[in-house]
Every structure is written in C-alpha cells, then in structure tokens.
Amino acid sequence: MRPAPAATLLPAATLLPAATVVLAATVVLAGCGTRTAASGTTGGSAAPSCAPTTAGRASEHDGVSLISRECAPSPASGAAFRVTNTAAEALTYTVTFSLLDDSGRAMDSVRQTVSSVGPGQSVTRTVERSDTASGTGSRVRISKVRAVPAAEAPDPAGACPPSGIRVTADDGDAAMGLRVVGIRLTYCGTGRYELDGYPGLQLLDESREPVTGVEILRGTAGISTGLGGDGPPAPLTLGPGESASTTLAWRNTTGSGDAVNAPYARVTAKPGAAAVTVVPELDLGTTGRLGVGAWRKDRAPR
C-alpha cells in the first residue's frame, strides 16, 4: 500500500501536478453465446442454456473484461465480467456499464463495485441491474472503470473504519460549464471528532499519479457565488452518526493549452487523518483552479 502523504491544510494558492489524460475506448459485447440443448432432453422442448462466449481484446477496459453473456430471452439477463488487478497493491474497482438496445443505443446504465481485489488476482462477477434500471437494454458495454487503493476506498456501509470516519463524494451537479461536487464526512466512532478548517486535497490523474498546475482556492467564491462553499472555517465537533460536508467547485472551460482531468482526489479530513480516495471526476479544462469550501456541520435530519 502506498504510504499516505502528510496531511496539510491547503494554502490559498496551492499548486498541485498536470494530468496526463489517458482515454480508454469503450467496448460493446455484441451478442450472446451459443444456445445448446440441455443434457438429457430431446427435441425442441429442451430449455436452452448458454455456452459462454469468450470476449476478445475489444471487450477489455482498464483491467475489466466482459467474458460471457447469458442467452436467456429476458433483457434483464446478466453479463459476466472479470476484473484483473495488475497493480502492486489491492484495489477496489467501480465499473460503469451501459445497457444497450439491439441497435447499440444506450438505454440505461448501472454502476457496480468490486472491493479489495488483491495484486495479481482476478475475480469474476455478474452485472447486477439496480432497482431503478429500466430493464430495456439487451446488450452491455463497459463505459468507465475507476480503481482506488482498497485501504483508501470510500466505504459508505459496513463496519466502521479504524479511523472512525467515512468520506464519500456525491455525483455532483453540472450546468453551463460550472461543476459542483459535495464531499461528506460521517463520524461512525464512539467519542467525538473535531474539525476546523479545510480538507487536505491531492488531485490524481487516471493512473493515480499526482496532478500539478492546479491552484487550490480556499472557498468557492473565486469560482462562482452562492455555491455554499464561502465563508471562513469554524471549529465543529461531531458525535456518533453526525456528519460534515464541504464543496468542490470548478469550471470546465477550455482555452489554449492542454485540458486537465483529475478523476481522483485523496482527501484528508484534517492533519494526521487517514486519506480516503474519492472519484469526483474533475474535468478542469484549462482553468487551472479548484475551489474548496471549509467543513460545515450538516443539519440533523428531521
């Protein structure tokens, strides 16, 4: 596991390195496997089974590959996929699948997490449709793969981490080139957890290498007003089950120069805290600036 860097509060103009954009092609699993008659049956009354279809190189995407497709007539039948970790540390993968109709048109998407795949390990899973999926897609395409160190992966459920905190990023909001992502810290320990200031932030490219050339602003007013990330920091204390949030804001404006993309961000809640790697998908264009709000205690739900 990569040692976590010393956590520091971000100065008003912190420079962090320039992302090398690595674009991986998305792929389509064009059809299902071969139908065969079930063993021990005769004639056309036999229930068909599906022999796996081995996917070629075209169905591989950043260590994830489609390896078979069930041939059941239901459009909700699943596709098998394999995750292979070639890194030197355990990784947790989040894979986004597009569900396509027979003409290749995207009808829906599902996101699936495969936790703690060890170095050199391969695991096989089946695409699981969420309860909100439309069920109309009959083909599957891998559209995006993200992988973070398992020791730093966000864990919104399950046992409380040794740090006593859970850190997660929401899906964000985008309009007219303005991007906003919320980061939430939930305390799941038994005592009290104190915060005062801004989270530490290290931006990482698609290869999880540090990104330089980005100025980290204290507050979001330098990006746009009314985003909720303005105002000076104030000390706060969280009890068990309570949470605090911060806001990341940037503009996806492209001018001269190379656009910067930083899918990952290592977040440290305060100096000395364990780092958590989230996936805010920072498409910073050529602006070179990211606004970060101070921690604010969330209101208790009513």
Secondary structure, DSSP 8 states (H G I E B T S, - for coil): -----------TTEEE----------EEE----EEEE-TT--GGGS-EEEE-----GGGEETTEEEEEE---SSTT--EEEEEE--SSS-EEEEEEEEEE-TTS-EEEEEEEEEEEE-TT-EEEEE----TT--S---EEEEEEEEEEEGGG---SSSS--TTSEEEEE---EEETTEEEEEEEEEE-SSS-EEE-S--EEEEE-TTS-B--SEEEEEBSTTT-SSSS--S----EEE-TT-EEEEEEEEE----SS--EEE-EEEEESSTT---EEE---EEEET--EEEE---EE-----
